[in-house]
Amino acid sequence: MAPLARWLLSALYIVLGLANVTRGVLALQVGPVLASAAPSLDLSVLGGIYFGWGVALLGVGIGCFKRTSVRSRWILRGSAVAYQLTAWIIHLVGDRSTYARDLWGRDLVLTLLFLGVVFVLAALSTSRATAPRRVNRES
């Protein structure tokens, strides 16, 4: 991958991973306090999901610097799509208030923007890193 694209993808995934780890830890700490409020989803489950995605995204972000193969681009794209699918499943299952559902349009735009950035940056690669070698067979 081009060095700038690799750096930007890595930074994006590391920031997103750290944000999700923080969300996971906070959800696990606040869960018992908000148990009487009857949230639509159990905060310990949400905390586990956020923490798990945080660790996974941190791993992808750190690994982005070390791998430049086609496989790593598929991992970047696949993890972005899977992360967004998880977020939308949480929206569909957990958003009960009208206000939360009113934000779905904004969230859809942010989802498409995130996926677009990931797909474009993952596509930017040096031709020598991913192109098959050409062997001169002239004798």
N, C-alpha and C positions, 0 to 999 in steps of 0.2 A: 504494500500500500504506500501511497505517497506519505512522506513523513508528517505533513500537516494534517492530512485526513486521519491518519492513525492516531495522532496526538489528540485531535478533536474528539474522535470517537471514544478514545480511552478516557478523556476528561469527562465526557458526557455520561458514560457508563459508571465511572467512579462516583461522580456527584449524585447520580440517580441511586446508586447502590447505597451510599452513605445516608441519603435521605430516607430510603426505605428501612435501613437498619434502625435509624433514629425513630421512625414511625412505629416500627415493630416493638422496640423497647418501651416507648411511651405508651402504646396501646396495652402492653402487658402490665405496666405499672399503674395505669389509670383504670383499668378494667374493674378491679374490685370496688373502686370509689363510685363508678357509674353503673354498677349492677342494678341499683334500685330504679334507675331511669329507663330500664328495659330497652336497650338499643336493639335495632332490627337484626344485627349480627353480633354474635358473641365476640367481644373484644380480644379474648385470648386466641380465638381462631384468626381474626384479622391480624393480630400481632404476629402470630406464627407465619402467616402468609407474607406479610410485609418483611419480616426478618429473613425468611427464606429467599425471597426475591432480592433483598438487599445483598445477601451473601453471594447469590448467583451473579448478580450484575457487577458486583465488585470483582468477582473472578473473571468475568468476561472482559471488564475494563482493564484489569491488570494483564490478562493474557493477550490483549489486543496488541501490546507492544512487542510481544515475542513471536507472534505468528503472522505471516503475510500470505498464507495460501488461500485457495478458493474455499477450502473447508472453513477457515476462520470467518470468511465473509458470510457463509451460510449460517454459522453460529450467531454472528452479530444480528443478522436479519431475523433468524428464527426466534432468538431470545427477545427481540423488540416486539415481534408480533405476539408471542406468547404472553409477554408482560402486559401488553395492551388488552389482549383478550381477557386476562385475569382481572384487570381493572374494570373492564366493561361488565364482566360477570358479577363483580362486587357491586357495581352500579345497579344492575338490573335486579339483583336479589336484595340489596340493602337500602336503596334509596326509597324512603317512604314519604318524605315530605315533598310538597309542591316546589319549594325553593330548590331542593337538591335536584329535582327533575328539570327545573327551569335552566339549570346549568349544563344540561347534556349537550346543547348546541356548542357551547364554548369548549366543553370537554372533547367533543368530536373534532373540532378544529385543531385543538392541541394534540390529539392523537394522530391526526393526519400529518400535522407538522412534524411531530417526533418521528413518525415512520418515514416520512419523506427525507428528513435530515439523515437518518440512519442509512436508508437505502442509497442515497446519493453519495454520502461519504464512503460507504462500503464499496461502491462501484468505482470510486476513484483509486485506481491502482496503477502502479507502473507496469508497463507491458512486459518488461523482462521478468518481473516477479511471478506472473501468472501464465504467461504465454509458454506453450510447449517449445522445447528446444528444436532448432532446425539443424539437422546433421547434413554436412556436405558429403555426399556419397560419390563424388567424382573421384576417380582414381587415375 
